[in-house]
Amino acid sequence: MNKKIVSMIAILSGLLILLTACGSSNTAAYDNGYVEAAPEEDVYYAEAEAADYDGYEYYDDEADYAYYDEYDTDTAYSASTAAAGSSAAESAYSSNAKLIRRASLSLESRSFDETCTAIAQLTASLGGYMESSEIYGEEYSYSAGRTAYYTARVPSESYDSFLSAMGDISECQMVSRSESTEDVGQTYADIETHIEMLNTKLERLNNLMSEATKMEDIITIEDAITDTEYELASYSAEKNSYDDLIGFSTFSIDISEVLEYTPIEEPTFGERLGSAFVSGLENFVDGLQSFIVWFLGNLIGIIIFVIIVIVIVLLIKKLRKKSAAKKAARAAAMPYAAAYPGAEPFRNPQYQAHADEKKPEPSSSEAPET
């Protein structure tokens, strides 16, 4: 019985885990999905409507009024290009990563002027330029030395070469270095898709303008063209900004003039313990947050599993009670055997006397010796 119950619990647990995993994968696939394409029926209807009316509503006999329906044109355009736009965005993101690389360098120099000159020459030799340059203080004295802050822009393909050469500058020590890389491929692909869509829309609006004859239509189309051109200029400026950040890596450099380099010491045992404690605490918090997210995401499955476990436990208790009742009934039917385990079975005296009378008498040869 116990083996059957354990097997049943194991099978139910496996099924619940499988269902939970399938649900999680479906949710992740939905969350990571891209722009949903418009249904084919909507696309067809919108294109047919745009083709039939060509952006105009015909004259009404009663009102004698016509106007350009801007919203219908936008709807038809958006529906007809949604599928192509989302497909282009997915393809661009998967095939072309757009990386923005940045680095922050902190240096100490015993030859301040030579170090500043070497950095400027290195930047120029790699095809880069100085975006900003600031120098504070006077030549080194007993109180403090000069400090320089540079923002250097270097072509992305020369990023590693610049970083390596910075560590080889003489009379200079790199105190700290931090690097970061950001992939903006998805955002960049979305911007390109929007620009393409807006160019197509602008072309259609210009065609409609050339065919318009009513003043109301011309004014409405001009407003639509102005809005489209403004939106197109905004996306184009954003794309140019990303092109600059992707094409040229950014180096933030600060240089301190010193007489002697600051010794770089290994962390003490206490510092290592403190760092380990902080790291462990951060890992615990991250793990707790992940558990809470997982728990809430699978709460329904957990509740169902708990209910099934409770039902199984109740069934087990019920079966045990029935088994105990059967054992008690058997014990009540045999009180002597239960009270005196190992004793001879109880015999009725009358039945025993009758049985003794029927026993044959022993022969003389079998008589006991005296």
Rosetta blueprint (number, residue, H / E / L):
1 M L
2 N H
3 K H
4 K H
5 I H
6 V H
7 S H
8 M H
9 I H
10 A H
11 I H
12 L H
13 S H
14 G H
15 L H
16 L H
17 I H
18 L H
19 L H
20 T H
21 A H
22 C H
23 G H
24 S H
25 S H
26 N H
27 T H
28 A H
29 A H
30 Y H
31 D H
32 N L
33 G L
34 Y L
35 V L
36 E L
37 A L
38 A L
39 P L
40 E H
41 E H
42 D H
43 V H
44 Y H
45 Y H
46 A H
47 E H
48 A H
49 E H
50 A H
51 A H
52 D H
53 Y H
54 D L
55 G L
56 Y E
57 E L
58 Y L
59 Y L
60 D L
61 D L
62 E L
63 A L
64 D L
65 Y L
66 A L
67 Y L
68 Y E
69 D L
70 E H
71 Y H
72 D H
73 T H
74 D H
75 T H
76 A H
77 Y H
78 S H
79 A H
80 S H
81 T H
82 A H
83 A H
84 A H
85 G H
86 S H
87 S H
88 A H
89 A H
90 E H
91 S H
92 A H
93 Y H
94 S H
95 S H
96 N L
97 A L
98 K L
99 L E
100 I E
101 R E
102 R E
103 A E
104 S E
105 L E
106 S E
107 L E
108 E E
109 S E
110 R L
111 S L
112 F H
113 D H
114 E H
115 T H
116 C H
117 T H
118 A H
119 I H
120 A H
121 Q H
122 L H
123 T H
124 A H
125 S H
126 L L
127 G L
128 G L
129 Y E
130 M E
131 E E
132 S E
133 S E
134 E E
135 I E
136 Y E
137 G L
138 E L
139 E L
140 Y L
141 S L
142 Y L
143 S L
144 A L
145 G L
146 R L
147 T E
148 A E
149 Y E
150 Y E
151 T E
152 A E
153 R E
154 V E
155 P E
156 S H
157 E H
158 S H
159 Y H
160 D H
161 S H
162 F H
163 L H
164 S H
165 A H
166 M H
167 G L
168 D L
169 I L
170 S L
171 E L
172 C E
173 Q E
174 M E
175 V E
176 S E
177 R E
178 S E
179 E E
180 S E
181 T E
182 E E
183 D E
184 V L
185 G H
186 Q H
187 T H
188 Y H
189 A H
190 D H
191 I H
192 E H
193 T H
194 H H
195 I H
196 E H
197 M H
198 L H
199 N H
200 T H
201 K H
202 L H
203 E H
204 R H
205 L H
206 N H
207 N H
208 L H
209 M H
210 S H
211 E H
212 A L
213 T L
214 K L
215 M H
216 E H
217 D H
218 I H
219 I H
220 T H
221 I H
222 E H
223 D H
224 A H
225 I H
226 T H
227 D H
228 T H
229 E H
230 Y H
231 E H
232 L H
233 A H
234 S H
235 Y H
236 S H
237 A H
238 E H
239 K H
240 N H
241 S H
242 Y H
243 D H
244 D H
245 L H
246 I H
247 G H
248 F E
249 S E
250 T E
251 F E
252 S E
253 I E
254 D E
255 I E
256 S E
257 E E
258 V L
259 L L
260 E L
261 Y L
262 T L
263 P L
264 I L
265 E L
266 E L
267 P L
268 T L
269 F H
270 G H
271 E H
272 R H
273 L H
274 G H
275 S H
276 A H
277 F H
278 V H
279 S H
280 G H
281 L H
282 E H
283 N H
284 F H
285 V H
286 D H
287 G H
288 L H
289 Q H
290 S H
291 F H
292 I H
293 V H
294 W H
295 F H
296 L H
297 G H
298 N L
299 L H
300 I H
301 G H
302 I H
303 I H
304 I H
305 F H
306 V H
307 I H
308 I H
309 V H
310 I H
311 V H
312 I H
313 V H
314 L H
315 L H
316 I H
317 K H
318 K H
319 L H
320 R H
321 K H
322 K H
323 S H
324 A H
325 A H
326 K H
327 K H
328 A H
329 A H
330 R H
331 A H
332 A H
333 A H
334 M L
335 P H
336 Y H
337 A H
338 A H
339 A H
340 Y L
341 P L
342 G L
343 A L
344 E L
345 P L
346 F L
347 R L
348 N L
349 P H
350 Q H
351 Y H
352 Q H
353 A H
354 H H
355 A H
356 D H
357 E H
358 K H
359 K L
360 P L
361 E L
362 P L
363 S L
364 S L
365 S L
366 E L
367 A L
368 P L
369 E L
370 T L
